[in-house]
Amino acid sequence: MASVADLLRDLAGQCSLAGDSEGLLAQALPSLLEISDAQAVMILRGSGDERTVVEHAGLSLESKAVTGLPIESSQRLVQVDVPPTWLAEGIARVCLRRLPDDAGTMLFAWGAHADVPTSSVEAALAVIDAALARLRAEHELSDLIARVDSAQQLANMGDYDWHIASDTNRWSDQLYRIYGHEPQSFNASYERFMSHIHPDDRERIQSVHQQAYASGEPYEMLERILRPDGEVRYLASNGQVIQDANGTPVRMRGTCIDITDRVLAEQEREHIAERFRSLVESVPDAIMVIDTGGEIVQANGHAVDMLGGDPLGRTFAEVLVLPEGTDWGLGVHATALDGRPLTLDVTIAKLSLVADKGLCAAFLHDATARLESEALAATLREAQVRRRQALEINDNVVQGLTAAILSIRRGNLAGATSYLERTLTSARDLMNDWLDPLQGEDLEPGDLVRAVPSRIEGAPAPRRQFGDPPFIEGERHRIVVVDDNDDVRGLLREQIEAIGEYAVVGEAGDGEEAVRVVHSLQPDVVLLDLSMPRMDGLEALPLILEAVPDVQVIVLSGFAQSSVAEKVLAAGAARYVEKGLQMDLPGVIADVLRSRQGSEGMRPGHPN
């Protein structure tokens, strides 16, 4: 019969071969039964009413009885009350002992005359405890290795441990993957390692290692490796040389992180930045970056050329001196650093990048060429308009006047009058068309100011020197004639005085002169033209009414009545008369004077 020692050695051998706790316990039960000299050995799981038998050896006992065991097991062999149903089976003693790591509870059952070999049982259980502890440690180590490998894969990082004397190198699985190989597919000797380094980096890497051997100091380096497929990868490596008691290097270990994506991204950003810098330098505009304090922190070469000096470190207000009240925009007049006058188009834009928060960019463009181009375009447009107007005048006015002249020469006065009336109508239509899209609605005082007085080629009618004959004051109504055309003004004067009821007491050739003359002479009626130099009729009208509140102003104009009549009547004019053959000037004057007398006669206390 085998001794207890032999049995314990056999048990230890069985436990060392077990791959998991379940298999270990099932394999150990027969040996435990023999070592303990028990009638039955069981492995229980759970506690209280949930306790069940999961493994059994020896005498077959009713498994339901285990739920009635009175106490919980502990980590020492504890005797408990025997279940009644087991007493009938000849069981006299039951002991429990809890296994580590919740592996279960061990139950031993002995007969009435058996002696409990406590020391042998405890020794056997100690073997099982040690085996369970070993399995737990192996499991934890395996889990740790798996977690480290997973973490290295996620971080794309590997580690190495090179034993210098034996030239054996332990690489982690992920380091093999980084180098483009299957995990643990070869011994990564130093020579094998160096064969993967990019040829241009090998001398530098060896120098770093030699320096580390000599100093024992940790090192960091950036290395390029070549994978078997020719792909270049960038690694950030660090390491430390381990020395023995005599200072001799014995090991070198460290980590490598694959930073290829980051390096390529940085290279691409640098390429983009370089392209952007080239673009900024190639444009003909001055470009500057300004911080929140107004200081210029960056500028391209064209800014130096345009401004006549380096703007860096200066404020924007120092670089470009603007006249007081001038805002940035198009066609800004400024003074450069070297005193030159500049005309610039200035655009200010905030930079949107988070890293550039608070910064803005200023773009300065020499506006000279743009302004010259716009001026030329405006001149061309004006020339085109004048060309169209000249063609229309020829077709609509000159041709009509020619027809009237031919009719007069033939003695056909009625025909000549008809041609003249139609020509005047056509001329007014032309003026309305040229005012399009204004159509007179948006004409404001000042819009009809002429650059020079209107005139008809040839010697103008002489201007009356008032106070000389045939001026007679008498009881006649006093009239002032205002028109910038000397001939028209003289003809109007002659037509009015031919009636014998009115006296032309003054004349004026523009709005400013009209206001002075009216204020001085206090007339009854003013005949007022609209389009005149210095001040037009729309500007002069309210000033005339202010100077002589009860004066009757009759506006005479070449504009069609539909264009401006409503505006001048609203401003206080008594009548609006279109210049032409149909105007009955004496009748209009008589009518407005009667209207004034009628309104005055209706005033309280005024004689009829």
C-alpha positions as CSV (number, residue, x, y, z in Angstrom):
1,M,0.0,0.0,0.0
2,A,1.3,3.4,-0.9
3,S,2.4,5.7,1.9
4,V,0.8,9.1,2.5
5,A,3.9,10.8,1.3
6,D,3.7,8.9,-2.0
7,L,0.1,9.8,-2.3
8,L,0.9,13.5,-1.7
9,R,3.6,13.4,-4.4
10,D,1.1,11.8,-6.8
11,L,-1.4,14.5,-6.0
12,A,1.1,17.2,-6.5
13,G,2.0,15.7,-9.9
14,Q,-1.7,15.6,-10.9
15,C,-2.2,19.2,-9.8
16,S,0.8,20.4,-11.8
17,L,-0.7,18.9,-15.0
18,A,-4.2,20.4,-14.5
19,G,-5.1,23.2,-16.9
20,D,-8.0,24.7,-14.8
21,S,-9.5,24.6,-11.3
22,E,-12.4,22.5,-12.4
23,G,-10.2,19.8,-13.9
24,L,-7.8,20.0,-11.0
25,L,-10.4,19.3,-8.3
26,A,-12.0,16.5,-10.3
27,Q,-8.6,14.9,-10.8
28,A,-7.7,15.3,-7.1
29,L,-10.8,13.7,-5.6
30,P,-9.7,10.0,-5.8
31,S,-6.3,10.8,-4.2
32,L,-8.0,12.9,-1.5
33,L,-10.4,10.0,-0.8
34,E,-7.4,7.7,-0.3
35,I,-5.3,10.2,1.7
36,S,-8.1,11.1,4.1
37,D,-9.3,7.5,4.5
38,A,-12.8,9.0,4.2
39,Q,-15.9,7.1,3.1
40,A,-16.9,10.1,0.8
41,V,-15.3,13.3,-0.5
42,M,-17.4,16.0,-2.1
43,I,-17.0,19.4,-3.7
44,L,-19.8,21.8,-2.8
45,R,-20.8,25.1,-4.5
46,G,-22.9,27.9,-3.2
47,S,-24.1,28.3,0.4
48,G,-27.1,27.7,2.6
49,D,-30.2,26.4,0.8
50,E,-28.4,27.0,-2.5
51,R,-25.6,24.6,-1.7
52,T,-25.2,21.7,-4.2
53,V,-22.8,18.9,-4.9
54,V,-20.8,19.4,-8.1
55,E,-18.1,16.6,-7.7
56,H,-18.3,13.4,-5.6
57,A,-16.0,10.4,-4.8
58,G,-16.5,7.4,-2.5
59,L,-19.8,6.4,-0.8
60,S,-22.9,7.6,-2.6
61,L,-24.8,10.0,-0.2
62,E,-28.0,11.8,-0.7
63,S,-27.0,15.2,-2.1
64,K,-30.0,17.1,-0.8
65,A,-28.7,16.7,2.7
66,V,-25.9,19.3,2.1
67,T,-28.4,22.1,2.2
68,G,-29.0,21.4,5.9
69,L,-25.4,21.7,7.0
70,P,-25.4,24.1,10.0
71,I,-22.4,26.4,9.3
72,E,-20.4,27.9,6.5
73,S,-17.1,26.4,5.8
74,S,-13.8,28.2,6.6
75,Q,-10.2,27.9,5.5
76,R,-9.5,25.3,8.1
77,L,-11.0,21.9,8.5
78,V,-14.2,22.3,10.6
79,Q,-16.4,19.5,11.9
80,V,-20.2,20.0,11.5
81,D,-23.3,18.1,12.5
82,V,-24.0,15.0,10.4
83,P,-27.2,15.2,8.4
84,P,-29.8,12.6,9.8
85,T,-30.1,10.8,6.5
86,W,-26.4,10.3,6.4
87,L,-26.3,8.7,9.9
88,A,-28.3,5.8,8.5
89,E,-25.5,5.3,5.9
90,G,-23.0,4.9,8.7
91,I,-21.5,8.4,8.6
92,A,-20.3,9.5,12.0
93,R,-18.3,12.6,11.2
94,V,-18.4,15.4,8.6
95,C,-15.8,18.1,8.1
96,L,-15.9,21.1,5.8
97,R,-13.0,23.2,4.5
98,R,-13.4,26.2,2.0
99,L,-11.1,26.2,-1.0
100,P,-9.4,29.5,-2.0
101,D,-10.7,31.8,-4.8
102,D,-14.3,30.6,-4.5
103,A,-13.3,27.3,-6.0
104,G,-15.9,25.6,-3.7
105,T,-16.1,23.8,-0.3
106,M,-14.5,20.5,0.3
107,L,-16.5,18.0,2.3
108,F,-15.1,14.8,4.0
109,A,-17.3,12.1,5.5
110,W,-16.0,9.3,7.9
111,G,-17.6,6.2,9.4
112,A,-18.0,5.6,13.1
113,H,-14.7,3.8,13.8
114,A,-12.5,5.9,11.5
115,D,-9.8,8.1,12.8
116,V,-9.5,11.5,11.1
117,P,-5.9,11.9,9.7
118,T,-6.0,15.7,10.2
119,S,-2.4,16.4,9.3
120,S,-2.6,14.3,6.1
121,V,-5.8,15.9,5.0
122,E,-4.4,19.4,5.7
123,A,-1.2,18.5,3.7
124,A,-3.3,17.3,0.8
125,L,-5.5,20.4,0.9
126,A,-2.4,22.6,1.1
127,V,-1.2,21.0,-2.2
128,I,-4.6,21.8,-3.8
129,D,-4.5,25.3,-2.4
130,A,-1.0,25.8,-3.9
131,A,-2.2,24.4,-7.3
132,L,-5.2,26.7,-7.3
133,A,-3.0,29.7,-6.4
134,R,-0.7,28.8,-9.3
135,L,-3.6,28.5,-11.7
136,R,-4.9,31.9,-10.4
137,A,-1.5,33.5,-10.9
138,E,-1.2,32.0,-14.4
139,H,-4.7,33.2,-15.3
140,E,-3.9,36.7,-14.0
141,L,-0.5,36.7,-15.8
142,S,-2.3,35.6,-19.0
143,D,-4.9,38.3,-18.6
144,L,-2.3,40.9,-17.9
145,I,-0.3,39.8,-21.0
146,A,-3.6,40.0,-23.1
147,R,-4.4,43.4,-21.7
148,V,-0.9,44.8,-22.3
149,D,-1.0,43.4,-25.9
150,S,-4.4,44.9,-26.5
151,A,-3.2,48.3,-25.0
152,Q,-0.1,48.2,-27.2
153,Q,-2.2,47.5,-30.3
154,L,-4.5,50.3,-29.5
155,A,-1.6,52.7,-28.9
156,N,0.4,51.2,-31.8
157,M,3.3,50.8,-29.3
158,G,5.7,47.9,-28.7
159,D,8.4,47.1,-26.2
160,Y,11.8,45.3,-26.4
161,D,14.3,43.8,-24.0
162,W,17.7,43.0,-25.5
163,H,20.1,40.8,-23.6
164,I,23.4,42.1,-24.9
165,A,25.6,39.1,-24.0
166,S,23.4,36.5,-25.8
167,D,22.2,38.9,-28.4
168,T,18.6,37.8,-27.9
169,N,15.9,40.3,-28.0
170,R,12.4,39.8,-26.6
171,W,9.9,41.9,-28.6
172,S,6.3,42.3,-27.8
173,D,3.8,41.0,-30.3
174,Q,2.9,44.5,-31.4
175,L,6.5,45.5,-32.0
176,Y,6.7,42.6,-34.5
177,R,3.5,43.9,-36.2
178,I,4.9,47.5,-36.3
179,Y,8.0,46.1,-38.1
180,G,5.6,44.3,-40.6
181,H,6.1,40.7,-39.2
182,E,4.0,38.1,-37.6
183,P,4.5,38.1,-33.7
184,Q,7.4,36.0,-32.5
185,S,8.4,35.0,-36.0
186,F,12.2,35.5,-35.4
187,N,14.8,36.4,-32.9
188,A,15.3,40.1,-33.2
189,S,19.0,40.2,-32.7
190,Y,20.8,43.6,-32.9
191,E,22.0,42.9,-36.5
192,R,18.4,41.9,-37.5
193,F,17.1,45.0,-35.8
194,M,19.6,47.2,-37.6
195,S,18.7,45.7,-40.9
196,H,15.2,47.1,-40.5
197,I,16.5,50.7,-39.9
198,H,16.4,53.0,-42.9
199,P,19.9,53.2,-44.4
200,D,20.1,57.0,-43.9
201,D,19.4,56.6,-40.1
202,R,21.6,53.6,-39.2
203,E,24.8,55.5,-38.4
204,R,22.8,57.9,-36.2
205,I,21.0,55.1,-34.4
206,Q,24.2,53.3,-33.6
207,S,25.7,56.5,-32.3
208,V,22.8,57.0,-29.9
209,H,23.1,53.4,-28.6
210,Q,26.9,53.7,-28.1
211,Q,26.4,56.9,-26.2
212,A,23.8,55.1,-24.0
213,Y,26.2,52.2,-23.4
214,A,28.9,54.6,-22.3
215,S,26.8,56.9,-20.1
216,G,24.1,54.6,-18.9
217,E,21.7,57.4,-19.4
218,P,18.2,57.0,-20.9
219,Y,17.8,57.9,-24.6
220,E,15.1,59.0,-27.0
221,M,15.2,59.1,-30.7
222,L,13.2,59.2,-33.9
223,E,13.9,56.4,-36.3
224,R,12.7,55.3,-39.7
225,I,12.2,51.7,-40.4
226,L,11.7,49.8,-43.6
227,R,9.0,47.1,-43.6
228,P,9.4,44.0,-45.8
229,D,7.0,45.5,-48.4
230,G,9.2,48.6,-48.6
231,E,6.9,50.9,-46.6
232,V,8.7,53.5,-44.5
233,R,7.4,54.0,-40.9
234,Y,8.4,56.5,-38.3
235,L,9.0,55.4,-34.7
236,A,9.5,57.4,-31.5
237,S,11.7,55.1,-29.4
238,N,13.1,55.4,-26.0
239,G,15.2,53.1,-23.9
240,Q,17.7,52.6,-21.1
241,V,20.8,50.5,-20.7
242,I,20.9,48.2,-17.6
243,Q,24.4,47.7,-16.2
244,D,25.7,45.1,-13.7
245,A,27.5,45.8,-10.5
246,N,30.7,46.5,-12.4
247,G,29.0,49.0,-14.8
248,T,29.0,46.6,-17.7
249,P,26.0,47.0,-20.0
250,V,24.0,43.7,-19.8
251,R,20.5,44.7,-21.2
252,M,18.8,47.4,-23.1
253,R,15.1,47.8,-22.9
254,G,12.5,50.3,-23.9
255,T,9.5,51.1,-26.0
256,C,8.7,52.1,-29.6
257,I,5.6,54.0,-30.7
258,D,4.5,54.1,-34.4
259,I,4.0,57.9,-35.1
260,T,3.9,57.6,-38.9
261,D,0.4,59.1,-39.2
262,R,1.3,62.1,-37.0
263,V,4.6,62.7,-38.8
264,L,3.0,62.5,-42.3
265,A,0.2,64.8,-41.0
266,E,2.8,67.3,-39.8
267,Q,4.7,67.1,-43.0
268,E,1.5,67.7,-45.0
269,R,0.6,70.7,-42.7
270,E,4.1,72.0,-43.3
271,H,3.7,71.5,-47.1
272,I,0.4,73.3,-47.0
273,A,1.9,76.1,-44.8
274,E,4.8,76.5,-47.3
275,R,2.4,76.6,-50.2
276,F,0.3,79.2,-48.4
277,R,3.5,81.2,-47.6
278,S,4.5,81.0,-51.3
279,L,0.9,82.1,-52.3
280,V,1.0,85.0,-49.8
281,E,4.3,86.2,-51.1
282,S,3.3,85.8,-54.7
283,V,0.2,88.1,-54.6
284,P,0.8,91.8,-55.3
285,D,-1.1,92.9,-52.2
286,A,0.3,93.7,-48.8
287,I,-0.9,91.2,-46.2
288,M,-0.4,91.7,-42.5
289,V,-1.6,89.8,-39.3
290,I,-2.6,92.0,-36.4
291,D,-3.0,91.0,-32.8
292,T,-5.7,92.2,-30.3
293,G,-3.5,95.2,-29.3
294,G,-3.3,96.4,-32.9
295,E,0.3,95.4,-33.3
296,I,1.5,93.8,-36.6
297,V,2.9,90.4,-35.9
298,Q,3.3,89.1,-39.4
299,A,3.7,90.7,-42.8
300,N,4.6,89.5,-46.3
301,G,7.4,91.1,-48.5
302,H,4.9,93.2,-50.5
303,A,3.9,94.9,-47.3
304,V,7.5,96.2,-46.8
305,D,7.6,97.4,-50.5
306,M,4.2,99.0,-50.4
307,L,4.6,100.7,-47.1
308,G,8.2,101.8,-47.6
309,G,9.5,100.0,-44.5
310,D,9.1,97.0,-42.2
311,P,5.8,97.2,-40.4
312,L,6.6,94.4,-37.9
313,G,6.3,95.5,-34.2
314,R,4.4,98.6,-35.2
315,T,0.7,99.3,-34.7
316,F,-1.6,99.4,-37.7
317,A,-2.3,103.1,-36.9
318,E,1.4,103.9,-37.1
319,V,1.9,102.1,-40.4
320,L,-0.9,103.8,-42.2
321,V,-1.8,107.4,-41.2
322,L,-5.3,108.3,-42.3
323,P,-6.9,111.7,-42.3
324,E,-9.2,112.3,-39.4
325,G,-12.6,110.8,-39.9
326,T,-11.6,108.4,-42.6
327,D,-12.8,104.8,-42.4
328,W,-11.2,101.7,-43.9
329,G,-12.7,100.5,-47.2
330,L,-12.2,101.3,-50.9
331,G,-10.1,104.1,-52.2
332,V,-8.7,105.1,-48.8
333,H,-6.1,107.9,-48.9
334,A,-3.2,107.2,-46.4
335,T,0.4,108.1,-45.8
336,A,3.1,105.3,-46.0
337,L,6.0,104.9,-43.5
338,D,8.3,106.8,-45.9
339,G,5.8,109.6,-46.3
340,R,4.5,108.7,-49.8
341,P,0.8,109.3,-50.4
342,L,-1.1,106.0,-51.0
343,T,-4.6,105.2,-52.3
344,L,-5.6,101.8,-51.1
345,D,-8.4,99.3,-50.9
346,V,-8.3,98.0,-47.4
347,T,-10.0,94.8,-46.2
348,I,-9.9,93.7,-42.5
349,A,-10.9,90.0,-41.8
350,K,-10.9,88.1,-38.5
351,L,-8.9,84.8,-38.5
352,S,-11.3,81.9,-37.8
353,L,-8.8,79.3,-36.4
354,V,-9.1,78.6,-32.7
355,A,-5.3,78.9,-32.3
356,D,-5.5,82.4,-33.9
357,K,-8.4,83.6,-31.8
358,G,-8.4,87.4,-31.5
359,L,-6.1,87.9,-34.6
360,C,-7.2,89.6,-37.8
361,A,-5.6,90.0,-41.2
362,A,-5.3,93.2,-43.2
363,F,-5.2,93.1,-47.0
364,L,-3.9,96.3,-48.7
365,H,-4.3,96.7,-52.4
366,D,-3.1,99.6,-54.5
367,A,-6.3,101.2,-55.7
368,T,-4.7,103.4,-58.4
369,A,-5.2,100.9,-61.3
370,R,-8.8,100.1,-60.2
371,L,-9.8,103.8,-59.9
372,E,-8.2,104.6,-63.3
373,S,-10.1,101.7,-64.8
374,E,-13.4,102.7,-63.3
375,A,-12.8,106.3,-64.4
376,L,-12.1,105.1,-68.0
377,A,-15.2,102.9,-67.9
378,A,-17.3,105.8,-66.6
379,T,-15.9,108.0,-69.4
380,L,-16.8,105.3,-72.0
381,R,-20.3,104.9,-70.6
382,E,-20.8,108.7,-70.7
383,A,-19.5,108.8,-74.2
384,Q,-21.9,106.1,-75.2
385,V,-24.8,107.9,-73.6
386,R,-23.8,111.2,-75.3
387,R,-23.6,109.3,-78.6
388,R,-27.0,107.9,-78.2
389,Q,-28.4,111.3,-77.1
390,A,-26.7,113.0,-80.2
391,L,-28.4,110.5,-82.5
392,E,-31.7,111.0,-80.8
393,I,-31.4,114.9,-81.0
394,N,-30.6,114.6,-84.7
395,D,-33.6,112.4,-85.3
396,N,-36.1,114.1,-83.1
397,V,-35.1,117.7,-82.9
398,V,-32.8,118.8,-85.7
399,Q,-34.9,117.1,-88.3
400,G,-38.1,118.8,-86.9
401,L,-36.4,122.2,-86.8
402,T,-35.2,121.7,-90.4
403,A,-38.8,120.8,-91.5
404,A,-40.1,124.0,-89.8
405,I,-37.4,126.2,-91.5
406,L,-38.3,124.7,-94.9
407,S,-42.0,125.4,-94.2
408,I,-41.3,129.0,-93.3
409,R,-39.3,129.6,-96.5
410,R,-42.3,128.3,-98.4
411,G,-44.6,130.7,-96.5
412,N,-46.4,127.9,-94.8
413,L,-46.5,129.3,-91.2
414,A,-49.2,126.9,-90.1
415,G,-47.0,124.0,-91.2
416,A,-44.0,125.5,-89.5
417,T,-45.9,125.9,-86.3
418,S,-47.0,122.3,-86.4
419,Y,-43.4,121.1,-86.9
420,L,-42.2,123.3,-84.0
421,E,-44.9,122.0,-81.7
422,R,-44.1,118.4,-82.5
423,T,-40.4,119.0,-82.2
424,L,-40.9,120.5,-78.7
425,T,-43.0,117.6,-77.7
426,S,-40.3,115.2,-79.0
427,A,-37.6,117.1,-77.1
428,R,-39.5,116.9,-73.9
429,D,-40.0,113.1,-74.4
430,L,-36.2,112.9,-74.9
431,M,-35.6,114.6,-71.6
432,N,-38.0,112.3,-69.8
433,D,-36.3,109.3,-71.4
434,W,-32.9,110.5,-70.4
435,L,-34.1,111.0,-66.8
436,D,-35.2,107.3,-66.8
437,P,-35.4,105.6,-64.3
438,L,-35.8,108.8,-62.3
439,Q,-38.8,110.0,-64.4
440,G,-38.6,113.3,-62.4
441,E,-39.9,111.6,-59.2
442,D,-36.5,111.6,-57.4
443,L,-35.3,115.0,-58.6
444,E,-34.1,117.0,-55.6
445,P,-33.0,120.6,-55.2
446,G,-29.6,120.9,-56.7
447,D,-30.0,118.1,-59.3
448,L,-30.7,120.7,-62.1
449,V,-27.7,122.9,-61.5
450,R,-25.9,123.5,-64.8
451,A,-22.2,123.7,-65.3
452,V,-22.5,126.7,-67.7
453,P,-25.5,128.9,-68.7
454,S,-27.7,127.9,-71.5
455,R,-27.1,129.8,-74.7
456,I,-28.0,130.0,-78.4
457,E,-25.0,130.4,-80.7
458,G,-24.5,133.9,-81.9
459,A,-24.7,137.3,-80.3
460,P,-27.1,137.1,-77.2
461,A,-29.8,139.6,-76.6
462,P,-28.6,142.7,-74.6
463,R,-29.3,142.6,-70.9
464,R,-31.5,145.5,-69.7
465,Q,-29.9,148.0,-67.4
466,F,-32.8,148.7,-65.1
467,G,-33.6,152.3,-64.4
468,D,-33.0,153.4,-68.0
469,P,-35.9,153.9,-70.5
470,P,-38.3,152.4,-71.4
471,F,-38.8,151.4,-67.8
472,I,-41.8,153.1,-66.3
473,E,-42.8,152.4,-62.7
474,G,-46.4,153.6,-62.6
475,E,-49.2,151.3,-61.5
476,R,-48.1,148.3,-63.5
477,H,-47.4,144.9,-61.8
478,R,-43.7,144.3,-61.1
479,I,-42.1,141.2,-62.7
480,V,-38.6,139.6,-62.4
481,V,-37.5,137.3,-65.1
482,V,-35.0,134.5,-64.2
483,D,-33.4,132.4,-66.9
484,D,-29.8,131.5,-67.7
485,N,-30.3,131.8,-71.4
486,D,-29.8,135.5,-72.4
487,D,-31.9,135.2,-75.6
488,V,-34.8,133.5,-73.9
489,R,-34.8,136.0,-71.0
490,G,-34.8,139.0,-73.5
491,L,-37.6,137.5,-75.6
492,L,-39.7,136.9,-72.4
493,R,-39.1,140.5,-71.3
494,E,-40.2,141.9,-74.7
495,Q,-43.3,139.7,-74.8
496,I,-44.4,140.7,-71.2
497,E,-43.8,144.5,-71.7
498,A,-45.6,144.5,-75.1
499,I,-48.9,144.0,-73.1
500,G,-48.4,147.4,-71.4
501,E,-49.8,146.2,-68.1
502,Y,-46.6,144.7,-66.6
503,A,-43.1,146.1,-65.9
504,V,-40.1,143.9,-65.9
505,V,-38.1,145.4,-63.0
506,G,-35.3,142.9,-62.8
507,E,-33.5,139.9,-64.4
508,A,-31.3,137.1,-63.1
509,G,-29.2,134.4,-64.9
510,D,-29.0,131.9,-62.0
511,G,-30.7,131.0,-58.7
512,E,-28.3,132.8,-56.4
513,E,-28.7,136.0,-58.4
514,A,-32.5,135.5,-58.5
515,V,-32.8,135.4,-54.7
516,R,-30.8,138.6,-54.3
517,V,-32.8,140.5,-57.0
518,V,-36.1,139.4,-55.6
519,H,-35.2,140.3,-52.1
520,S,-34.1,143.7,-53.3
521,L,-37.0,144.6,-55.7
522,Q,-39.9,142.8,-53.9
523,P,-41.8,142.0,-57.2
524,D,-45.4,140.8,-57.7
525,V,-44.4,137.9,-60.1
526,V,-41.3,135.9,-60.7
527,L,-40.8,133.9,-63.9
528,L,-38.4,131.1,-62.7
529,D,-36.4,128.7,-64.9
530,L,-35.4,125.3,-63.4
531,S,-32.1,124.3,-64.9
532,M,-29.5,127.0,-64.2
533,P,-25.9,127.4,-63.0
534,R,-24.8,127.7,-59.4
535,M,-28.3,127.2,-58.0
536,D,-31.2,125.6,-59.8
537,G,-34.9,126.6,-59.6
538,L,-35.8,123.9,-57.1
539,E,-33.3,125.3,-54.7
540,A,-34.1,129.0,-55.3
541,L,-37.9,128.6,-55.1
542,P,-38.2,128.3,-51.3
543,L,-35.7,131.1,-50.8
544,I,-37.7,133.4,-53.1
545,L,-40.9,132.7,-51.2
546,E,-39.1,133.3,-47.9
547,A,-37.8,136.7,-49.2
548,V,-41.3,137.8,-50.6
549,P,-44.0,135.7,-49.0
550,D,-46.9,136.9,-51.2
551,V,-44.9,136.8,-54.5
552,Q,-46.4,134.6,-57.3
553,V,-43.8,132.3,-58.8
554,I,-44.4,130.9,-62.3
555,V,-42.0,128.1,-63.1
556,L,-41.0,128.0,-66.8
557,S,-39.2,124.8,-67.9
558,G,-38.4,122.7,-70.9
559,F,-39.3,119.6,-68.9
560,A,-42.6,118.0,-69.6
561,Q,-45.3,118.9,-67.0
562,S,-45.6,115.3,-66.0
563,S,-42.0,115.2,-64.9
564,V,-41.6,118.0,-62.3
565,A,-44.9,120.0,-62.2
566,E,-46.2,118.3,-59.1
567,K,-42.9,118.8,-57.2
568,V,-42.6,122.5,-57.9
569,L,-46.3,123.2,-57.2
570,A,-45.9,121.4,-53.9
571,A,-42.9,123.6,-53.1
572,G,-45.1,126.7,-53.5
573,A,-45.0,127.7,-57.1
574,A,-48.3,129.3,-58.4
575,R,-48.1,127.7,-61.9
576,Y,-45.9,125.4,-64.0
577,V,-45.6,126.3,-67.7
578,E,-43.9,124.3,-70.4
579,K,-41.7,126.4,-72.6
580,G,-43.0,126.3,-76.2
581,L,-45.4,127.6,-78.7
582,Q,-48.5,126.9,-76.7
583,M,-47.5,128.9,-73.6
584,D,-49.7,132.0,-73.1
585,L,-47.4,133.9,-70.7
586,P,-49.5,137.1,-70.4
587,G,-52.6,135.1,-69.8
588,V,-50.9,133.0,-67.1
589,I,-49.6,136.1,-65.4
590,A,-53.0,137.7,-65.4
591,D,-54.6,134.5,-64.1
592,V,-52.2,134.1,-61.1
593,L,-52.6,137.8,-60.3
594,R,-56.4,137.5,-60.3
595,S,-56.1,134.5,-58.1
596,R,-54.0,136.4,-55.6
597,Q,-56.3,139.3,-55.6
598,G,-59.3,137.0,-55.1
599,S,-57.6,135.3,-52.1
600,E,-56.6,138.7,-50.6
601,G,-60.1,140.0,-51.1
602,M,-61.4,137.2,-49.0
603,R,-59.2,138.0,-46.1
604,P,-60.9,139.7,-43.2
605,G,-60.6,143.5,-43.3
606,H,-59.2,143.6,-46.9
607,P,-61.1,146.0,-49.2
608,N,-62.9,144.5,-52.2
